[in-house]
C-alpha cells in the first residue's frame, strides 16, 4: 500500500522478525495458557500474582488500590477508508472508571487496565472502533513503545497470512516492548469482528485489550441509527493485583463482580459524555451490534422493541431464517447484529443482560450490564433527567 502511517519507524522485515521471535523459544500450544510470569518480555510469560486470602473482597475494593496511571477516555471511531486502510495502535496502562466520581454508587474504578490508543485518539476500553469497507487492504501497525509487556493484534473473521494471525504460540510473532510490527490484512469478509491481544489471552483480554473492527459490504446501506455494544464481565481482583494490590487472583477461580456495556456500568452508561446512551427518533430503523469480549454468555433483552437477528459473526442470516425475538444470547467472542424499528410509545427503555445478576453493581440493582435507549422527544422529560443525574452528567442537553 502507498499510505503508510506517518509516524511509522523502521521495522524488521517479516522474515527477520520471524527469525528473531522464533529464537525466543518454542512456547508450544500451551503458551496460550501458561502461567510462568517473571515480567520478562520473552514468550507468553504473563501469570497470576501470588495468592492470598480474599474471602472478604468486594468489587469496590479495587478503587482503593492507587496508581498514577492516566484515566481512559470514551471510545472513538476511526474510519479506515479515510486513512487508506492504515492505523497505528499501541497499548498504555491506565485507570478505568466503571462508575464516575459523581455517579450514583460511584466512584468505582479499575486501578489498572491495558488500553488501546492511536496517535490521534486517547486510550480507551474498549479500544477504538475501526470501520472499513470490504476489499480495503489494511496496514495495522502495533507500536509497543508505551507498555512494558509484549502484545499482539488478532482479529476474528478475516482471512489473513499465517504470520499476521496475531497468535504468538503458533506464528512465533509477538511485539516486544520498544518494537513495532505491521499486520497486513485485507477486509475480505463483511461483518462485525472482535479484535484483541492474543498473547496470554486469559490476562491481556481480561485487562481490557479488546475492540471492534467493522467491515461494511460495498453496497452497505446504513440504518437511521446504529449502535455498537461491547459486553464484558470483570473480576476486579485481576486489575487490583496487576496494579500491585494485596489480593489474590487465579484464572481458574474467577468470580466476575463487574458487568459493563462499552466499559461502563449503569447508571454511568447513561452519561451523555462518558457513557453510551442510545438516542432515537420515532420511525428510525435501528441496528445494534452486540460483541461479547468476555468469557461468559450474556442474554441481551430490548424492552418494548422486538427485533430480528440479521448477522452472526461474519455472516448475513437469510431472511427465511429470521424471526421476531426480544432476547438474544451472545456467547464469548460471538457477534450478533439486530434490527428493529423505533415504533414503541416514545419514552426511555432498557437494553440489558437478562441474567439479572449481571445487571447489578455488587448487591445493588439495577446496574451493571444495562444501557438505555431514549426517544429524542423525551430527552427533556423528568424521568430522563433523573437518569442523567444518577449517571453524574452535569451538562445541559
Secondary structure, DSSP 8 states (H G I E B T S, - for coil): -----TT------HHHHHHHHHTT----GGGGT-----S-SSSS----------TT--GGGGGGS----EE-----EEEGGGGTTEEEEEEEEEEEEEE-TTSTT--EEEEEEEEEEETTEEEESS--EEEEETT-EEEEEEE-SS-SS-B--EESS----GGGS--HHHH---B-TT-EEEEEEE--S-EEEEEE--SSHHHHTTTT-EEEEEEE-TT----SEEEEEEEEEE-HHHHHHHTT-S----GGG----EEEETTB-BTGGG-TTTS--EEE-TT-EEEEEEEE-SSS-EEEEETT--BEEEEETTEE--GGG---BSEEEE-TT-EEEEEEE--S-SSEEEEEESSGGGGEETTEES-BSEEEEEEGGGTTSHHHHHHHHHHT--S--
